[in-house]
Each structure stands twice: as structure tokens, then as C-alpha cells.
């Protein structure tokens, strides 16, 4: 939200702002930037106010979270209407709060904000120590905070901190995008800055894991997940001949032998499992994970650069997709000349439509949609 007007403005002193808006804190010595909360009818809205020149209203900028933007939109008024009356930064904020108060009253009785001002002050102080540039989100009620951290690979990771009404006596709870559980032992006297520092240290320790995962994404034909996230510790890669291999990496020791699970025709799966067993001593922790997998299997793992989609096709023979509601095509035609994979749900639905299909308990007995050989599947 930005504003412009031609009216003259008198610069505020910090004392005036702190007296009228005690939950707003100056971010610089010239008092041209503030962050904190505005209180309107017992509701608290997080805001970021800046003015390149307090005497020039066209330099004013006020930003907040989505709830404040929704309230401004609901008011139906433009900033110019406020700035046309303003004489100072504090006057501008008073006019803005009056506008928000009228809008809230028109919407009905607001929910009462329960968190004490001194706790909000503590939260803001903690966030200042975290660095305002690392703040991704702060909820209106001050009960949810998102902090962002940029690792050495220039990748952003997020930490969501959930504060109960009993905070800080009660420990916060956490959500992250890390592939491991983030734990922090909270006790009296701890700060949110200490939580953020612990999160940053853990993210830095996981950089080798993300490098290994990125190697698989770049050098293998990854089927699942379709859009890998920072917290995904597995990759299912295509090997050809309707075979795929699940690679599950230990985030703490990413260069050790991962857990491998094969899906596909039994004869082909047996060959791959035997190759891994015979070549397990070839695993080299100093080599890339993709190179190690090729050494284990005895051939170069297919990638989107050295293979075609026909060579690595593992998609369902009915819906022609690999993932369907999170499921992979794991129902296989047992005719070795066919070996076509299907999703269980696709195959059962197709068999249900066959006039000659037989049912026995929870099984369908019919034929393969491709080669017409006898085939069964779960209902």
C-alpha cells in the first residue's frame, strides 16, 4: 500500500510516535521507518511504515499482512483521502486507525485479542534480533511467525513458530521444510532468536543432503516427486523396462548407501537386486550419489539427457500417468513379453467394466488390457 498527496506535513518526534503508538518501534535513528502493531478495537495488526521524508507524504508507505490488506479493501477508501488531512506521521496513523475502526464496526464485533502488550513487545524484540529481513510472516494475533533462512547454496528454508496463549511459559511448536524433525529445548529465558539460530545451524548441516538430492534430480530420470521439495528425502527414478527404483537418502549421512526399493516385473527386479548385492563394495562416499548408483547397477542410470521417454516408460497403461493420488503403477501383467504396469485403482475400474470378469472375495480375475493374458487385481 502506498500513498501520495500534496499537503504539507510536519515531522514527528519519536516521543510522539511512541506515546501514541507504543507497539510501533523505530528501525533507524532518523525515525523514518517503524515496525510493530497498530491496535484497532482490541485487534492488533502487524505493519511496516516508512517515509523517505516525513515532510513529503508522497514518500509514505504502509504495508501489513493479508488481513490488513483485506480490511483496507473492505473500507473502499484510498490513501489519498487520508493523506489529504494529514499533518504528520502520527496524524496519518491516527486517521488510518479511525478508518479501520469504522470498517471493523461495520463488519461486526471483532474477536478480542488476548496476548498482552508486554508479550508482543518481547516478540518484536526477539524478531529484531533475528533480523527483520528474515521475517516472512507474522499473524495478526501474534501466534504464528514464519522466519526464512538462506543457506550456503542460496536456497531459502522456512521455520514456522506457533505460539500458544501461554507463551513464553509454554514452549512454541515448530514446522519447517527440513527433511528431519526440528527440535529445540525451550526453557525459561530462551528467545525466538535462539530458536532461529538453532534452525539455521541445522539447515547448514543438511547442505550435503540437498546437494546429493540435487545430483539425483540433475542426473537421473526422476518420476517422483514430480516437483521435489526441500523436505523430500526420497527419489523414485526410472531404470527402463518398466522398472523404477526408490532411493531413500539419510539426511544425516547422505553419502552412505541409501535404502533402495525396486518396482517392476519380477525377473527384471531380481536382476537389479542381484547387481546391487554383487557391487555393494563399490560404493564410494567421495563420489556423487548418481555415479555410485550406476556402479551398483552396472550401467549408467537413465537421465532425461541420455534416454527417451519410451525407453524409461513406467506410466500406467490405462491413465498414462505415473502418479495417481500419490499411488504408483504397481499392478503388473505377469506375461514377461508385456509386463505393462497399471495403477490398482485404474485396473480394478477397467476390470469392473468387463462383462466376463470374475470376482472372488476382494479380487477381480480378468485379462490384461494390452496383451489379453489372464490377470488379476485387488478390488
C-alpha positions in Angstrom: 0.0 0.0 0.0 1.5 3.4 -0.9 0.1 6.9 -0.8 0.5 10.3 -2.3 -0.7 13.8 -1.6 0.3 17.5 -1.9 -0.4 18.6 1.7 2.4 19.9 3.9 3.5 17.6 6.7 5.2 18.4 10.0 7.8 15.8 11.0 7.1 13.7 14.1 9.4 13.3 17.1 10.0 9.7 18.2 8.5 10.6 21.5 5.1 11.5 19.9 5.0 8.2 18.0 6.0 6.1 21.0 3.3 7.8 23.1 0.5 7.4 20.6 1.6 4.0 19.2 3.6 2.2 21.9 3.7 -1.1 19.9 5.5 0.6 16.9 9.3 0.6 17.1 11.7 2.8 15.1 14.0 0.9 12.8 16.5 3.8 12.4 17.8 6.9 14.2 16.1 9.3 11.9 12.7 7.7 12.8 11.6 7.3 9.2 10.8 3.6 9.5 8.7 1.7 12.0 7.6 -1.8 12.5 5.2 -3.3 15.0 1.5 -3.4 15.7 -1.4 -1.0 15.4 -4.2 -1.5 17.9 -7.8 -1.1 16.5 -10.8 -2.1 18.6 -8.7 -4.5 20.6 -7.3 -6.1 17.5 -3.6 -5.9 16.6 -2.4 -5.6 13.1 1.3 -6.0 12.1 2.5 -3.1 10.0 5.7 -1.7 8.4 5.6 2.1 8.0 8.3 4.0 6.1 8.7 7.6 4.9 11.8 8.7 3.0 10.9 12.2 4.1 8.2 12.7 6.8 7.6 16.2 5.3 6.7 14.6 2.0 3.5 12.4 2.1 4.2 11.0 -1.3 7.1 9.1 0.2 4.9 7.3 2.8 4.5 3.6 2.5 2.4 1.4 4.8 2.4 -2.4 4.5 0.9 -5.2 6.5 -0.2 -8.8 6.3 -3.1 -10.1 4.3 -5.8 -9.4 7.0 -4.9 -5.7 7.0 -5.0 -5.5 3.2 -8.4 -7.2 3.3 -9.6 -4.6 5.8 -8.3 -1.7 3.7 -10.0 -3.1 0.6 -13.3 -3.5 2.6 -13.1 0.2 3.6 -13.4 1.2 0.0 -11.2 4.3 0.6 -7.9 5.3 -0.9 -4.9 6.5 0.9 -5.2 9.9 -0.8 -8.3 10.6 1.3 -6.3 10.1 4.5 -3.2 12.0 3.4 -5.3 14.9 2.3 -5.9 15.6 6.0 -2.5 14.6 7.5 -0.1 16.9 9.2 2.4 14.3 10.5 3.2 10.6 10.5 1.3 10.1 13.8 -1.6 12.1 12.4 -1.6 9.9 9.3 -1.7 6.7 11.5 -4.5 8.1 13.6 -6.6 8.8 10.5 -5.7 5.4 9.2 -6.8 3.7 12.5 -10.0 5.7 12.5 -10.8 4.4 9.0 -10.0 0.8 10.1 -12.1 1.2 13.2 -15.2 2.3 11.2 -14.6 -0.7 8.8 -14.3 -3.2 11.7 -17.5 -1.8 13.3 -19.3 -2.2 10.0 -18.2 -5.9 9.9 -19.5 -6.7 13.4 -17.9 -7.4 16.7 -14.2 -8.3 16.4 -12.6 -11.1 18.2 -10.8 -9.9 21.3 -7.0 -10.1 21.1 -5.8 -12.0 24.2 -2.0 -11.6 24.0 -0.7 -9.0 26.5 1.2 -5.9 25.1 4.3 -6.8 27.0 4.4 -10.2 25.3 4.0 -8.6 21.9 6.9 -6.3 22.8 9.0 -9.3 23.7 8.1 -11.0 20.4 9.1 -7.9 18.4 12.3 -7.6 20.3 13.1 -11.2 19.5 12.3 -10.7 15.8 14.6 -7.7 15.7 17.4 -9.9 16.9 16.5 -12.5 14.2 16.8 -9.7 11.6 13.7 -8.1 10.1 14.9 -9.2 6.6 14.4 -12.8 7.8 10.7 -12.3 8.8 8.4 -13.9 6.3 5.1 -13.6 8.1 3.7 -12.5 11.4 0.0 -13.3 12.1 -2.4 -10.6 13.3 -2.8 -12.4 16.6 0.9 -12.8 17.0 0.5 -16.5 17.4 2.3 -17.6 14.2 5.6 -16.5 12.9 7.5 -17.5 9.7 11.2 -16.9 9.6 13.3 -17.6 6.4 16.9 -18.6 6.2 19.2 -18.6 3.1 21.7 -21.5 3.2 25.2 -21.6 1.5 23.6 -22.9 -1.7 21.4 -19.7 -1.8 18.3 -21.8 -1.1 15.6 -20.4 1.2 14.2 -22.5 4.1 11.4 -21.6 6.3 10.6 -22.1 10.0 7.1 -21.6 11.3 6.8 -20.9 15.0 3.4 -21.4 16.7 2.9 -19.6 20.0 0.2 -20.7 22.4 -1.7 -18.2 24.6 0.6 -19.3 27.4 3.8 -18.3 25.6 6.6 -17.8 26.8 5.8 -20.0 29.8 4.8 -22.7 27.3 7.2 -23.8 24.6 6.4 -22.9 21.0 5.8 -25.7 18.4 7.5 -25.7 15.1 7.0 -26.6 11.4 9.8 -26.5 8.9 10.7 -27.5 5.3 13.6 -29.6 6.5 13.7 -33.4 5.8 14.2 -34.1 9.5 12.3 -33.1 12.6 13.4 -29.8 14.1 13.7 -29.9 17.9 14.5 -27.1 20.3 14.6 -27.5 24.0 12.7 -24.5 25.3 13.1 -23.2 28.8 12.6 -20.0 30.8 14.8 -17.3 29.4 15.0 -18.7 25.9 14.3 -16.4 23.0 12.9 -16.8 19.5 16.3 -15.6 18.2 17.9 -18.7 19.8 15.3 -20.9 18.1 16.1 -19.3 14.7 19.9 -19.7 15.2 19.4 -23.4 16.0 17.3 -23.7 12.9 19.9 -22.0 10.8 22.6 -24.3 12.1 20.5 -27.4 11.3 19.9 -26.2 7.8 23.6 -25.6 7.3 24.3 -29.2 8.4 21.8 -30.5 5.8 23.5 -28.8 2.8 25.3 -32.1 1.8 21.9 -33.8 1.7 20.4 -31.2 -0.5 23.5 -31.4 -2.8 23.0 -35.2 -3.1 19.3 -34.8 -3.8 20.1 -32.1 -6.5 22.6 -34.6 -8.1 19.8 -37.1 -8.5 17.4 -34.5 -9.9 20.0 -33.4 -12.4 21.5 -36.8 -13.5 18.6 -39.3 -13.2 15.1 -39.6 -14.6 13.1 -38.7 -11.5 9.5 -39.9 -11.6 8.5 -39.0 -8.1 8.2 -36.5 -6.5 7.2 -34.5 -9.6 8.4 -31.2 -8.0 10.9 -32.1 -5.3 10.8 -30.0 -2.1 13.5 -29.4 0.4 11.9 -31.9 2.8 11.7 -34.8 0.3 14.3 -37.4 1.3 13.5 -39.8 -1.5 13.5 -40.0 -5.3 11.9 -42.7 -7.4 13.9 -42.9 -10.6 13.3 -44.8 -13.9 15.6 -47.6 -14.9 13.9 -48.8 -18.1 11.9 -51.9 -19.0 9.0 -50.8 -16.7 11.3 -50.8 -13.6 11.7 -48.0 -11.2 13.9 -47.6 -8.1 13.1 -45.8 -4.9 16.2 -44.1 -3.5 15.7 -43.1 0.2 18.6 -40.9 1.5 19.5 -40.5 5.1 19.6 -36.7 5.5 22.2 -37.0 8.3 24.6 -39.2 6.3 23.7 -38.6 2.6 26.8 -40.1 1.1 26.3 -43.5 2.7 24.5 -46.3 0.8 20.8 -45.3 0.7 17.8 -47.6 1.0 16.8 -49.0 -2.4 13.4 -50.4 -3.4 12.6 -51.7 -6.8 9.2 -51.8 -8.5 8.6 -53.6 -11.8 8.5 -57.1 -13.4 9.8 -59.7 -11.1 12.5 -61.0 -13.4 14.0 -57.5 -14.0 13.7 -56.6 -10.3 15.6 -59.7 -9.4 18.5 -58.9 -11.8 18.8 -55.4 -10.3 18.7 -56.6 -6.7 21.5 -59.2 -7.5 23.6 -56.5 -9.2 23.3 -54.3 -6.1 24.3 -57.2 -3.8 27.3 -58.1 -6.0 28.5 -54.5 -6.3 27.8 -53.1 -2.9 31.6 -52.9 -2.1 31.9 -50.4 -5.0 30.1 -47.7 -3.1 32.4 -44.7 -2.7 31.4 -42.0 -0.2 33.6 -39.5 -2.0 31.8 -40.0 -5.4 28.4 -38.5 -6.3 25.3 -40.5 -5.5 24.3 -40.8 -9.1 27.8 -42.2 -10.0 27.5 -44.7 -7.1 24.1 -45.9 -8.2 25.4 -46.5 -11.7 28.3 -48.5 -10.2 25.9 -50.6 -8.1 23.6 -51.4 -11.0 26.3 -52.0 -13.6 25.0 -49.5 -16.1 24.6 -45.7 -16.5 21.4 -44.7 -14.8 19.0 -43.2 -17.4 18.6 -39.4 -17.3 16.5 -37.0 -19.4 19.6 -36.2 -21.4 20.7 -39.8 -22.3 17.4 -41.6 -22.6 14.0 -41.2 -24.3 10.6 -41.4 -22.6 9.9 -44.7 -24.5 13.0 -46.3 -23.0 12.1 -45.5 -19.4 8.3 -45.6 -19.6 6.8 -46.6 -16.3 3.4 -45.0 -16.7 0.1 -46.7 -16.1 -1.2 -48.5 -19.3 -4.7 -47.1 -18.7 -4.4 -43.5 -17.5 -0.9 -42.9 -18.9 0.4 -41.2 -15.8 2.9 -42.3 -13.2 1.4 -40.8 -10.0 -2.3 -41.0 -9.3 -3.4 -39.7 -6.0 0.0 -40.5 -4.7 0.0 -44.1 -5.9 2.4 -45.6 -8.4 1.6 -48.3 -11.1 2.4 -51.4 -9.1 -0.1 -53.9 -10.6 2.0 -55.7 -13.4 1.0 -58.0 -16.2 2.8 -61.3 -15.5 3.3 -62.0 -19.2 7.0 -61.3 -19.5 6.6 -60.1 -23.1 4.1 -57.5 -21.9 4.9 -56.6 -18.2 2.8 -53.5 -18.5 2.2 -51.7 -15.2 -1.1 -50.3 -14.0 -2.5 -48.4 -11.0 -4.5 -50.7 -8.9 -7.5 -48.2 -9.0 -7.3 -47.9 -12.8 -7.1 -51.7 -13.3 -9.9 -52.5 -11.0 -12.1 -49.9 -12.6 -11.3 -51.3 -16.0 -12.0 -54.9 -15.0 -15.2 -53.9 -13.3 -16.4 -52.8 -16.8 -15.6 -56.2 -18.4 -18.7 -58.5 -18.9 -16.7 -61.7 -18.4 -14.7 -60.6 -15.3 -14.9 -63.0 -12.3 -15.0 -61.8 -8.7 -13.7 -63.8 -5.7 -13.7 -62.2 -2.3 -11.8 -58.9 -2.8 -10.2 -59.9 -6.2 -11.1 -59.4 -9.8 -10.0 -62.0 -12.4 -9.9 -60.8 -15.9 -7.3 -60.1 -18.6 -4.6 -57.6 -19.4 -5.9 -54.6 -21.3 -2.8 -54.8 -23.6 -2.0 -58.5 -24.3 -5.3 -60.1 -23.1 -3.4 -62.6 -21.0 -5.1 -63.6 -17.7 -4.6 -61.1 -15.0 -6.0 -60.4 -11.5 -6.1 -57.4 -9.2 -7.5 -56.2 -5.9 -10.9 -54.7 -6.0 
